[in-house]
Amino acid sequence: MDTTRGVATAARPWSTRPTWAEVHTALRRSLVLFGLSLRALALGLWLSVVYTFLPTGLSVPLLPGSQRAVRRLVDRQRKLAAQWSGVSVPARYPPLPDSGQGPELHALLARRHNQVWRDWRFVVIDPLAGGVIAFVPTALLLSSVWGLVTAFFGGQLSHAWGNIWYMFIPVSGPFTAVLAGLLAVAVALVALWDAPHTAPRHARYLLRVLAPSADEAMAERIEHLTTTRSDAVDTQMAEIRRIERDLHDGAQARLVAMGMTLGAAERLLKSDPDKVPALLAEARASSSKALDELRDLVRGIHPPVLADRGLGDAIRSLAHLCPLSTEVTIDLPGRPEPPVESAAYFAVSEILTNAAKHSGAARAWIDVRYVGGMLRIDVTDDGRGGADPSRGTGLQGVERRLATFDGVLAVSSPPAGPTLITMELPCALSSPKTTSS
């Protein structure tokens, strides 16, 4: 996931004069956010106890459960910020094992300036900062209700209680009661005006507290590039070893056999010339098979159709060879850089191969387009679903291949299907397209 600060995208704008329905929705959202801040208060008290005893090691076993509770609360806040305000709050969590997380979490909290530490800090400060932001419209409305009560019953209450105030106005008679009523109405109008701005304001606060700073984002970016570079080097070395193995076991062996056959033909040329034509035919067959294997090997390194015709026709070629009935839609106004084209091509090839082998699908759909500086590829099949990158090496390999170019892989594959795999690669299109859409 991207480690830079999120950008506020265009959410649904409130009208210049919000309708009553919009104000009601805004007030309800502010109360939901306030309720989450109360949950954060209870969780923050627990985390304070856990954090206090961390140096002694007594609370280390409690860290995994505490972290899961924090993550659920923070993810809920991020989801609401995206839905209600169009603000994406980025997060990049360090990898942790499925079990025995206590010592790793302890090290992360001690090191600070990572996503786990930022989440814990947020839970502690949210009851004050986030709670105040969320409760302001409701507090103003409650204040205005009290102002109206003092306006209508202030005289009687002042005699019964001896003294009654609304904000800075002592209500003791008709004149001060009218002033209190007018001030209450003004406060109510302010509350109704402020309510639609509460959720966007709260989302900006989340972005400031939860997103990494510029220095932290740079450090995480360097770490990400280091990891992807290491993966790219490992992938390249594995590819080199595969090429060496294919050459040694395939074309090289056939060329050696062809040389031995030609040597035998040369020796029999004078002593038994009738056997030479058969040996030459065998050598020619070996050379033809070696040439076919070399062509297959070259196609596996960089398909000629990809180099000559571009990504669109290369994917169409994959769809033609795929055993599934595959529909392809291409909308590329140009060609990506060759490394990106190659990564996208082999990623689609791997996904189609997995779908044909494991999904039980009969049909597949491929949609390739370029939007907002991103090459986006959607591959859908009507199979049984259940695809999970964490359970196999195929999708993990695709994910590592895309990560080299800052690309991302998203998988939606419910148990009953269908499976939708989305790939996005940031790139620029450098030349006009050579094929029709």
C-alpha positions as CSV (number, residue, x, y, z in Angstrom):
1,M,0.0,0.0,0.0
2,D,1.1,3.5,-0.7
3,T,2.9,5.1,2.3
4,T,2.5,8.7,1.3
5,R,-0.2,10.9,2.8
6,G,-3.6,10.4,1.4
7,V,-5.3,12.9,-0.8
8,A,-8.8,14.2,-0.1
9,T,-10.8,13.1,-3.1
10,A,-14.0,14.6,-4.2
11,A,-16.7,13.4,-1.9
12,R,-20.4,14.2,-2.4
13,P,-20.5,18.0,-1.7
14,W,-23.1,19.5,0.5
15,S,-25.4,22.0,-1.1
16,T,-24.9,25.7,-0.3
17,R,-27.9,25.5,2.0
18,P,-28.1,22.0,3.4
19,T,-31.5,20.4,3.4
20,W,-33.0,19.1,6.6
21,A,-32.3,15.5,5.4
22,E,-28.6,16.4,4.9
23,V,-28.4,18.1,8.3
24,H,-30.0,15.0,9.9
25,T,-27.5,12.8,8.2
26,A,-24.6,15.0,9.3
27,L,-25.8,14.9,12.9
28,R,-26.2,11.2,12.9
29,R,-22.7,10.8,11.5
30,S,-21.2,13.1,14.1
31,L,-22.9,10.9,16.8
32,V,-21.5,7.8,15.2
33,L,-18.0,9.3,15.3
34,F,-18.5,10.4,18.9
35,G,-19.6,6.8,19.8
36,L,-16.3,5.5,18.2
37,S,-14.4,8.0,20.3
38,L,-16.0,6.6,23.5
39,R,-15.0,3.1,22.4
40,A,-11.5,4.6,21.9
41,L,-11.6,5.9,25.5
42,A,-12.3,2.5,26.9
43,L,-9.7,0.9,24.7
44,G,-7.2,3.6,25.5
45,L,-7.5,3.0,29.2
46,W,-6.8,-0.7,28.7
47,L,-3.8,0.1,26.4
48,S,-2.4,2.5,29.0
49,V,-2.3,-0.4,31.5
50,V,-0.8,-2.7,28.9
51,Y,1.8,-0.1,27.9
52,T,2.7,0.7,31.5
53,F,3.7,-2.9,32.2
54,L,5.5,-3.5,28.9
55,P,9.0,-2.9,30.3
56,T,8.5,-5.7,32.8
57,G,7.3,-8.1,30.1
58,L,4.1,-9.0,31.9
59,S,1.8,-7.5,29.3
60,V,3.6,-8.8,26.2
61,P,1.2,-11.8,25.9
62,L,-1.7,-9.3,25.8
63,L,-0.4,-7.4,22.9
64,P,-1.8,-9.5,20.0
65,G,-5.4,-9.2,21.3
66,S,-5.0,-5.6,22.0
67,Q,-3.6,-4.9,18.6
68,R,-6.5,-6.7,16.9
69,A,-9.0,-4.5,18.8
70,V,-7.1,-1.3,17.9
71,R,-6.9,-2.4,14.2
72,R,-10.6,-3.0,14.1
73,L,-11.4,0.4,15.5
74,V,-8.9,2.3,13.3
75,D,-10.0,0.4,10.2
76,R,-13.6,1.4,10.9
77,Q,-12.5,5.1,11.2
78,R,-10.6,4.9,7.9
79,K,-13.6,3.3,6.2
80,L,-16.0,6.0,7.4
81,A,-13.5,8.8,6.3
82,A,-13.4,7.3,2.8
83,Q,-17.2,6.8,2.6
84,W,-18.4,10.0,4.1
85,S,-15.7,12.5,3.1
86,G,-13.7,10.9,0.3
87,V,-10.5,11.1,2.3
88,S,-8.2,8.1,1.9
89,V,-6.1,7.5,5.0
90,P,-3.1,5.4,4.0
91,A,-1.6,2.7,6.1
92,R,1.2,0.3,5.6
93,Y,1.6,-2.3,8.4
94,P,4.8,-4.2,8.8
95,P,4.4,-8.0,8.2
96,L,3.8,-10.0,11.4
97,P,3.5,-13.7,11.9
98,D,0.1,-15.3,12.4
99,S,1.2,-16.5,15.9
100,G,3.6,-15.4,18.5
101,Q,3.2,-11.7,17.7
102,G,3.8,-10.4,21.2
103,P,7.6,-9.8,21.0
104,E,7.3,-8.4,17.5
105,L,4.6,-5.9,18.6
106,H,6.7,-5.0,21.6
107,A,9.6,-4.2,19.4
108,L,7.4,-2.1,17.1
109,L,5.9,-0.1,20.0
110,A,9.4,0.5,21.4
111,R,10.8,1.7,18.1
112,R,7.8,4.0,17.4
113,H,7.2,5.8,14.1
114,N,5.4,2.9,12.5
115,Q,1.8,2.2,11.7
116,V,1.2,0.1,14.8
117,W,2.5,2.8,17.1
118,R,0.5,5.5,15.3
119,D,-2.7,3.4,15.8
120,W,-2.1,3.1,19.5
121,R,-1.3,6.8,19.8
122,F,-4.5,7.6,17.9
123,V,-6.6,5.5,20.3
124,V,-5.2,7.4,23.3
125,I,-5.7,10.9,21.9
126,D,-9.0,10.3,20.0
127,P,-11.4,10.6,23.0
128,L,-10.2,14.2,23.4
129,A,-9.4,15.4,19.9
130,G,-11.8,13.3,17.8
131,G,-14.5,13.3,20.4
132,V,-14.5,17.1,20.7
133,I,-14.7,17.4,16.9
134,A,-17.5,15.0,16.6
135,F,-19.6,16.3,19.6
136,V,-19.5,20.0,18.7
137,P,-22.8,20.1,16.7
138,T,-24.6,18.0,19.3
139,A,-23.2,20.1,22.1
140,L,-24.3,23.3,20.4
141,L,-27.8,21.9,19.9
142,L,-28.1,20.9,23.6
143,S,-26.9,24.3,24.6
144,S,-29.5,26.0,22.4
145,V,-32.2,23.8,24.0
146,W,-31.1,24.9,27.4
147,G,-31.1,28.5,26.2
148,L,-34.7,28.1,25.0
149,V,-35.7,26.6,28.4
150,T,-34.1,29.6,30.2
151,A,-35.9,32.0,27.8
152,F,-39.4,30.5,28.6
153,F,-38.9,29.6,32.2
154,G,-35.9,31.7,33.3
155,G,-38.0,34.0,35.5
156,Q,-39.6,31.2,37.5
157,L,-36.3,29.3,37.7
158,S,-34.4,32.3,38.9
159,H,-36.8,32.8,41.7
160,A,-36.7,29.1,42.6
161,W,-33.0,28.6,42.3
162,G,-31.9,32.1,43.1
163,N,-29.7,32.6,40.0
164,I,-29.7,31.2,36.5
165,W,-27.4,31.9,33.5
166,Y,-27.4,31.0,29.8
167,M,-23.7,31.4,28.7
168,F,-22.9,35.0,29.7
169,I,-26.5,36.2,30.1
170,P,-28.0,36.2,33.7
171,V,-31.7,35.4,33.1
172,S,-33.7,37.3,35.7
173,G,-36.5,39.0,33.8
174,P,-38.3,39.3,30.5
175,F,-35.5,41.3,28.7
176,T,-32.7,38.9,29.6
177,A,-35.0,36.0,28.8
178,V,-35.5,37.4,25.3
179,L,-31.7,37.9,24.9
180,A,-31.2,34.3,26.0
181,G,-33.8,33.0,23.5
182,L,-32.2,35.0,20.6
183,L,-28.7,33.7,21.6
184,A,-30.1,30.1,21.7
185,V,-31.6,30.4,18.2
186,A,-28.2,31.8,17.0
187,V,-26.4,28.8,18.6
188,A,-28.8,26.4,17.0
189,L,-28.2,27.9,13.6
190,V,-24.5,27.6,14.1
191,A,-24.9,24.0,15.0
192,L,-27.0,23.3,11.9
193,W,-24.4,25.1,9.8
194,D,-21.5,23.3,11.3
195,A,-23.0,19.7,11.3
196,P,-22.2,19.0,7.6
197,H,-18.6,20.1,8.1
198,T,-18.0,17.8,11.0
199,A,-17.3,14.5,9.1
200,P,-14.8,16.2,6.6
201,R,-13.1,17.9,9.5
202,H,-12.9,14.7,11.4
203,A,-11.5,12.9,8.3
204,R,-8.7,15.6,8.0
205,Y,-7.9,15.0,11.6
206,L,-7.6,11.3,11.0
207,L,-5.3,11.9,8.1
208,R,-3.0,14.1,10.2
209,V,-2.9,11.6,13.1
210,L,-2.8,8.2,11.3
211,A,-0.9,8.9,8.1
212,P,2.9,8.8,8.2
213,S,4.8,12.1,8.1
214,A,6.9,13.0,5.1
215,D,10.1,11.6,6.7
216,E,8.3,8.4,7.8
217,A,6.8,8.0,4.4
218,M,10.2,8.4,2.8
219,A,11.8,5.9,5.1
220,E,9.0,3.4,4.4
221,R,9.3,4.1,0.7
222,I,13.0,3.3,0.8
223,E,12.3,0.1,2.7
224,H,9.6,-0.8,0.1
225,L,12.0,-0.1,-2.8
226,T,14.7,-2.2,-1.1
227,T,12.4,-5.1,-0.7
228,T,11.0,-4.9,-4.2
229,R,14.5,-4.6,-5.6
230,S,15.5,-7.7,-3.7
231,D,12.5,-9.5,-5.1
232,A,13.3,-8.4,-8.6
233,V,16.9,-9.6,-8.3
234,D,15.6,-13.0,-7.0
235,T,13.1,-13.2,-9.8
236,Q,15.7,-12.4,-12.3
237,M,18.1,-15.0,-11.0
238,A,15.3,-17.6,-11.0
239,E,14.5,-16.7,-14.6
240,I,18.2,-17.0,-15.6
241,R,18.4,-20.4,-13.9
242,R,15.2,-21.5,-15.7
243,I,16.7,-20.4,-19.1
244,E,19.9,-22.3,-18.3
245,R,18.0,-25.4,-17.4
246,D,15.8,-25.2,-20.4
247,L,18.8,-24.7,-22.7
248,H,20.7,-27.6,-21.0
249,D,17.8,-30.0,-21.0
250,G,16.3,-29.1,-24.3
251,A,18.0,-27.3,-27.2
252,Q,21.5,-28.1,-26.0
253,A,20.8,-31.8,-25.7
254,R,19.3,-31.9,-29.2
255,L,22.1,-30.0,-30.7
256,V,24.6,-32.5,-29.1
257,A,22.6,-35.4,-30.5
258,M,22.5,-33.7,-33.9
259,G,26.3,-33.3,-33.8
260,M,26.7,-37.0,-32.9
261,T,24.3,-38.0,-35.7
262,L,26.2,-35.9,-38.3
263,G,29.5,-37.4,-37.0
264,A,28.1,-40.9,-37.5
265,A,26.9,-39.9,-41.0
266,E,30.4,-38.6,-41.8
267,R,32.0,-41.9,-40.8
268,L,29.5,-44.0,-42.8
269,L,29.8,-41.8,-45.9
270,K,32.5,-44.0,-47.4
271,S,31.9,-47.4,-45.7
272,D,28.1,-47.6,-45.8
273,P,26.6,-44.7,-47.8
274,D,23.1,-46.2,-47.9
275,K,22.6,-45.4,-44.1
276,V,23.6,-41.8,-44.5
277,P,20.3,-40.4,-45.7
278,A,18.5,-41.8,-42.7
279,L,21.0,-40.2,-40.3
280,L,20.8,-36.9,-42.1
281,A,17.0,-37.0,-41.8
282,E,17.3,-37.7,-38.1
283,A,19.7,-34.8,-37.7
284,R,17.3,-32.5,-39.6
285,A,14.5,-33.5,-37.3
286,S,16.7,-32.8,-34.3
287,S,17.5,-29.4,-35.6
288,S,13.9,-28.6,-36.2
289,K,12.9,-29.6,-32.7
290,A,15.8,-27.6,-31.3
291,L,14.7,-24.6,-33.2
292,D,11.1,-25.0,-31.9
293,E,12.4,-25.2,-28.3
294,L,14.6,-22.1,-28.8
295,R,11.5,-20.3,-30.2
296,D,9.5,-21.4,-27.2
297,L,12.3,-20.2,-24.9
298,V,12.5,-16.8,-26.5
299,R,8.7,-16.5,-26.4
300,G,8.9,-17.2,-22.6
301,I,11.5,-14.4,-22.2
302,H,9.8,-11.7,-24.3
303,P,7.1,-12.8,-26.8
304,P,7.7,-11.4,-30.3
305,V,4.0,-10.4,-30.6
306,L,4.5,-8.2,-27.5
307,A,7.6,-6.5,-29.0
308,D,6.1,-6.1,-32.4
309,R,2.4,-5.4,-31.8
310,G,2.2,-4.2,-28.2
311,L,0.3,-5.2,-25.1
312,G,-3.1,-5.2,-26.6
313,D,-2.5,-7.8,-29.3
314,A,-0.2,-9.8,-27.0
315,I,-3.1,-10.2,-24.5
316,R,-5.5,-11.0,-27.4
317,S,-3.0,-13.8,-28.4
318,L,-3.1,-15.1,-24.8
319,A,-6.9,-15.1,-24.9
320,H,-6.9,-17.0,-28.2
321,L,-4.6,-19.7,-26.8
322,C,-6.4,-19.9,-23.4
323,P,-8.7,-23.0,-23.1
324,L,-11.4,-20.7,-21.6
325,S,-13.8,-18.7,-23.8
326,T,-12.2,-15.3,-23.3
327,E,-13.5,-11.9,-24.2
328,V,-11.0,-9.0,-24.4
329,T,-11.6,-5.3,-24.2
330,I,-8.6,-3.0,-24.9
331,D,-8.6,0.8,-24.5
332,L,-4.9,1.9,-24.7
333,P,-4.2,5.2,-26.4
334,G,-0.5,4.3,-26.5
335,R,2.1,1.8,-25.4
336,P,3.6,1.5,-21.9
337,E,7.3,1.2,-21.3
338,P,8.6,-2.3,-22.4
339,P,9.3,-3.5,-18.8
340,V,5.8,-2.6,-17.8
341,E,4.3,-4.2,-20.8
342,S,6.3,-7.4,-20.1
343,A,5.2,-7.4,-16.4
344,A,1.6,-6.9,-17.4
345,Y,1.7,-9.6,-20.1
346,F,3.2,-12.3,-17.9
347,A,0.8,-11.4,-15.0
348,V,-2.2,-11.8,-17.3
349,S,-0.7,-15.1,-18.6
350,E,-0.2,-16.4,-15.0
351,I,-3.8,-15.5,-14.0
352,L,-5.3,-17.1,-17.1
353,T,-3.3,-20.2,-16.5
354,N,-4.4,-20.4,-12.9
355,A,-8.1,-19.9,-13.9
356,A,-7.9,-22.6,-16.5
357,K,-6.2,-25.1,-14.1
358,H,-7.9,-24.5,-10.8
359,S,-11.1,-22.4,-11.1
360,G,-13.3,-24.7,-13.1
361,A,-14.4,-21.7,-15.1
362,A,-15.9,-21.8,-18.6
363,R,-15.5,-18.1,-19.5
364,A,-13.2,-15.3,-18.7
365,W,-13.2,-11.5,-19.4
366,I,-10.1,-9.3,-19.7
367,D,-10.5,-5.5,-19.6
368,V,-7.3,-3.4,-20.2
369,R,-7.5,0.4,-20.0
370,Y,-5.4,3.4,-19.1
371,V,-6.9,5.9,-16.6
372,G,-5.3,8.7,-14.6
373,G,-1.7,7.6,-15.2
374,M,-2.4,4.0,-14.3
375,L,-2.5,0.9,-16.5
376,R,-5.5,-1.1,-15.1
377,I,-6.2,-4.7,-16.0
378,D,-9.3,-6.6,-14.8
379,V,-9.4,-10.4,-15.3
380,T,-12.7,-12.0,-14.4
381,D,-13.7,-15.6,-14.6
382,D,-17.0,-17.5,-13.7
383,G,-15.3,-20.2,-11.8
384,R,-15.8,-21.6,-8.3
385,G,-13.8,-18.7,-6.6
386,G,-11.8,-19.1,-3.4
387,A,-8.6,-17.6,-4.9
388,D,-6.3,-16.4,-2.2
389,P,-2.8,-14.9,-2.7
390,S,-1.7,-16.1,0.7
391,R,-2.4,-19.8,-0.1
392,G,-0.4,-20.2,-3.3
393,T,2.8,-19.0,-5.1
394,G,1.1,-18.1,-8.4
395,L,-0.7,-14.9,-7.3
396,Q,2.2,-14.1,-4.9
397,G,4.6,-14.2,-7.8
398,V,2.3,-11.9,-9.8
399,E,2.1,-9.5,-6.8
400,R,5.9,-9.5,-6.5
401,R,6.3,-8.9,-10.2
402,L,3.9,-5.9,-10.1
403,A,5.5,-4.5,-6.9
404,T,8.7,-4.0,-8.7
405,F,7.0,-1.2,-10.7
406,D,4.9,0.0,-7.7
407,G,2.0,-1.9,-9.0
408,V,-0.8,-3.4,-6.8
409,L,-2.9,-6.6,-7.1
410,A,-6.4,-6.8,-5.6
411,V,-8.3,-10.1,-5.5
412,S,-12.1,-10.5,-5.0
413,S,-12.9,-14.2,-5.0
414,P,-15.9,-15.3,-2.8
415,P,-16.2,-19.1,-2.3
416,A,-19.0,-19.4,-4.9
417,G,-17.3,-17.1,-7.4
418,P,-16.9,-15.2,-9.6
419,T,-13.2,-14.2,-9.3
420,L,-12.1,-10.7,-10.1
421,I,-8.4,-9.9,-10.1
422,T,-7.5,-6.2,-10.6
423,M,-4.0,-5.0,-11.4
424,E,-2.8,-1.4,-11.5
425,L,0.6,-0.3,-12.7
426,P,1.6,3.4,-12.7
427,C,3.2,4.2,-16.1
428,A,3.3,6.6,-18.9
429,L,2.3,5.8,-22.5
430,S,5.2,6.7,-24.8
431,S,4.0,6.0,-28.3
432,P,0.7,5.7,-30.3
433,K,-1.2,2.5,-30.2
434,T,-0.6,0.1,-33.1
435,T,-3.9,-1.8,-32.8
436,S,-7.5,-1.0,-32.7
437,S,-9.5,-1.2,-29.5
